[in-house]
């Protein structure tokens, strides 16, 4: 027998205008109530960071900002049903509310305009509309007296053609990466938006500075204490094969295919035990990195980000390709050397053989990681980076 109630409800969804569905349809009313709007604690300066929360950084920067006097902060992110990483945010917004609940969109828009003094817009995304114009949003916020800045995380602003011109191992040479044309269009559009907006711009990793003129590096943040407790033993302290881990968030942009033959040879020789995983929830990463001697990050971009900082904080030896320009940017901004062992994909086999042959020296290098993270990526430097924007 057909479910007449369900059929009637679907019919009502089609007939009731979206502008009033949030007031009369039970499912929409419940969703509106359960989703709520983004708020911050009462303070002279109230900062919103939204709506992407890439690698949990919106939440982490919010906590860092709150260490400054007179600042309350909140992170918000849209979350689809396919999210496997499970990063923390102050306000998790189901994508269905963004797409299908006009009442929620209006309420969220009002809450942002009137509840915050500062807004940091991530990745050029509108904060309450699926296809809203972000430049129009910037102007509306400014008219309401809200100070606005932009922050970019990576492929949202990294122009593939420019990256290929700078980086010999770039994934964007020729037809190496299938999504290059799409990323080119996205980065060009975002660059035009940033120029038109005329507001302060931040980037989460120093390799992005050439792609965002006038931007300031806003270091990513990890919790050194939680990662320090991740390891079951110090890196490179045991006998037997090196335990090598690679957890690429995007294999095509990390160069996983280009290191496959090298790690397979080393594993066949018994020199390493190799683990490659994808889609691991955030809460499982300490266990994964804590059991490793060596963590491999990426071999194409010349960059480093959250995953590297987590592995360094856990006292693991990190091997990755980080360009000289990126290392110099870190040195200039922080006064610290990035303790990541340099290797391009073609150099990885030789580097890992050297690590295995000189475990004591490599262990000393791994031990530098936690101190570097405490100095550059524990949130203190990030808060100071945000201070001029929040004080303005």
N, C-alpha and C positions, 0 to 999 in steps of 0.2 A: 504494500500500500504506500503511495507516495507521501512524503513528509509535506503536508499542506502548509504547516507553519513556516517551514524553511522556504517553500516556494513563495509564500505570501511576503516574507521578509525580503527576498531577492527582488520581487516585483516592486516593493516599496522603495528599495534602494534606487531602482531605475526611475521611479516616478517622482520621488521627493528631490527637490533642487539641492545641490551640494551645499549651498549657502545656509540652509536650515537643517540639513540632516543631522548635524551635531547637537541639535536641540530636541529632535523628536524621535530619531531612530535609536532604540535601546543600545545596539552595539556601538554606535558612534558616541552616544552619551557616555557609556562606560569607558570607552577608549579615551575620550576627552578627560574624564575624571582621573583615570589611572595614569595617563601620561603626564598631566600637569604641565607647568611652564618652568622655565629655568629661573632660579633666583639665587642671590648671594646674600650672605649675612650683612647686617647693617654696618656700614663703615663709610668714611669720607670718600674713599675711592673703591669702586666696585667694578671688577674686571671680569668680562666674559671672554672665554676662548672657545671657539666653535667653528664649524660643526663636524670636524673630521676626526680629531683625537688620534692622529696617526701614531702607531706604536705606543699609544698611551701618553703621548707627550702633552696634549692639551691639559690633561689631568695633572701631570707632573709639573708643568709650568705654573699651573694655578696654585699648587701647593708651594712652589718656590716663591711666587709673588706674594703670598700671604705672610712670608717672613719679613716683609717690609712693613714699617709702621703705617697704620691707617689703611691697610689694603685688605679687602675681602675679594675672593675670586671663585669662579665656578667654571667648570668645563661641561660642554654639552656635545653629544654626538648622535648622529643618525645611525641606527643599527638595523641592518637587514637580517633576515632569518638565516642567511648563509655565513654569518660571522663566526669563525672558528677560534679566533684569537682571544676574545673575551677580555679586552683591556678595560680597566676601571675608568669611569667618568662620573662626575657629579650628577649628570642628568642623561640617562639613556632614552633616546627618543625612537620608538619603532618607526621604521620607514613607512609603514602603512598609515601612520598618523600624518606624516609629511605629505603623502600622496593623496590620501582620501578623506582627510578631516579638515574641512575649511574652517570650522569653528576653532579647532586647535591652532591652525596657522595664524589666524587673527589674534588669538590670545597670546601666542608666543611672540609675535611681532610687537604687540603692545608691551609685553613684559620686558623685552630687550630695550625698546626705546625709552622706557620710563624707570627701569630697574637697575641700569648700569651706567657708570660714568665713562668707562673705557671698554672697547671691544677689539679683540684681536681676531680677525677673520682668517680662517685657515683655507688654503688652497683655492681661493677665489670663489668659494661656494656661498650662495645665499643662505641666510640663517633660518628662514621660515618658509621658503617657497622652493619647490623642486626646480622650476625653470625661471626663477626670479632674476632680475638684472642686478648683479652685485654692485655695479657702480651707482645705480639708483639707490640701493640700500645705503651705501656709504654716504651719499648726499643727505638722505633722510636722517641718518644718525647724526651727522654733523649739524643739521638744522635743529635737532633736538638737544644739542649741546653735548653730545657724546663724542669723545675723542676716539679715533679709529686708527688701527694699524693693520698691516697684512703680514702673514707668515706663510712661507712656502716650505714644503717638506722634501721635494725631490723631483720626480717626473712631472709634477705639476708646473715646474718652471724651468727645468733643465732642457734646453733646446737641443734636440738630437744632432742637427747639422753643425751647430757650434761645438758640441761636445766631440763629435767625430773629428773636427778640425784640430782640437786640442789634444786628443787622447788616441794614441796608436791602437790601443786595444778596445776602443769603444765598441759597444754592441751595435752602434748605429751606422757602421760602415756598410755600404751596399745593401744587401737584403738579408743581413745576419739576423735581424730581429723583425718579426712580422708586424709588430705594432708601431714601427718607427714613424710612419706617416701620421698616424693618429696622435702620437705624442708630440710631433712637430706642431700640429694644428693647435693642440691644447696649450703648449708652452707659448706659442706666438700670441694666442688670444689672451692668456694670462699676463703676458708682458705688456700688451696694449692696455689692459685693465689697470695694472699697477701704475703705468705712466699717467693714465688719465686720472686716477684716483688722487695722486699727489700726496699720499700719506706715508708715514714711516713704514719701512719694510724690513722684515726679519727673515732669515733663513735658518733652518735647523741644523745644517751641516756646512762647514766652511767651503767645501767644493762647489757649493751653489752660488757663492759670491760673484763669480764672473757673469752669471746669468741673470742677476738681479742688481742692476746698477744702483749704487747708493745704499744697498742693504747692509744690515748689521747681523753678524752671527749671533744667534740665540742658542747656546749649547743645549743639546738634549740632556735630559736628567734621568739618572737611575739612582736607586737606593743602595749605597755602598754596603751598608750593614747587612741587608738581606742577602746580597750576593756573596759577601765574604763568608757567609755560613753555608754556601751552596756546595762547596767541594768536600768530597769524602776523604781526600788526602791532597797534599800539595801537588801541583802539576809536576810531572816528570820525576817524581820521587820513587817510583816503583821500577821493577824490572819488567822484562817482556816487551811486547810490541807497544808502540805509542798508540794511545787511544785518541783518534782523530775524529772530530765531529764537524759536519757541515750542515747548516740548517737554512737554506736559502728561502727568502720570502718570495722571490721571483727568479727561478732558475735561469730564464733567458737573459736577465739583466745582471746576474751574478757570475756567469761564466761557468756554471756547474758542468756543462758538457765539455768544456775545454780542459778541465782537470780530471775528467773521468779516467782516461787511460793511465795517467800517472799514478793516481791513488790505487787503481786496480793492480798495477805492477807491484807497487810497494806492499799491498796487502797479500798478493800471491807469494811474495818473498818472506812474509811473516814479519816485516819491519813495522807495519802499522795494523791496527784494527780500525776499520773505517765505518762510520755511521753517517748516513745522509737522510735527513728527515724533512718533511714539509708539513705545513698546516698544524704545527704544534701549539696548543693553547698556551697563553702567557704563563699560567701558573706552573706549567711543566718545564719551562726553560731552565730554571735553576738546577733541577735534577739532571737535565741533559748536559748542560755545560759543566756542572760540578763534577761529573764523572769523566771528563775529558782531560787529556794532557794538552792537546792542541785544538784550537778552534779555527777553522777556515771560514773567512767571510766572503769576500768578492774579489774578482780578478779582472774587471772590465771598467769600472767607473772611476777609479782613483780616489774613492771616497771612504768615509767611515761614519757609522751612525750608532743607533741604539744597540744593535746586536753586538758590535765590537765593544762598546762600553760595558755591557753586561758581562761579557766574557773576561774582559780585563779586570773588572771588579771582583770576579770570582777567582782571580789569580791564575787564569789559564793563559798559555802562550797563544797569542793571536797572530796568524799568518794571513796576509792580505795584500792587495795592491793599493797603496795609498800614494797619490802623486806627491812630488816634491812641493808643488804649490800649496797643496792642502796641508802638508806638514808645516810649511813655513807660516801659513795663516794661523795655525794652532799656536805655534811658537810666538808669533808676534802678539796675538791677543791674550795669551795666558802665561807666557814665560816658561812653558813646559814642553818637553819633547814627547811626542806620541810614541808609546812603547809597543808599536805594532811591527812585527818582522815583515820586511818588504819582500814580496814575491809576485811577479807576473805569472800567468798560467804556465808559460813555457819554463819558468824557473822553479816551479813548486817542487818537483821531484828532487832536484838538487838541494833545495832548502830543507826539505823534510829529512833527507839523508844526513845533512849536517846537524840538524837538531838531534837526531837519534845518536849521532856519533859524539855529540858534546852536550849531554843532558844537563850537566851541572851549570854550564854557561847559559843554556836556554832556560833553566829553572830560575836563574838570577834575573833574566829578562822578564819572565812571567811574573816574578814577585814585584816588579815595578808597576804593574797594572793597577792594583788597588789604590796606591798613593796618587797616581795620575787621575783616577776617577774622582777621588775625594777632592782633589784640587780644582778640577775643571768641570765635572759633571754631577756633582752632588746637589745642585740647585743654587748654590751660593753665587756663582758667577752668572747664572741665568737671571737670578733676581736683580743683580746689579745692572745687567744689560737692559732689563725692563724698567728700571728705576726712572731714567729720563722721560720715557713715554708716560709713565704713571704720574710723575711729578708735574708734567706740563699742564 
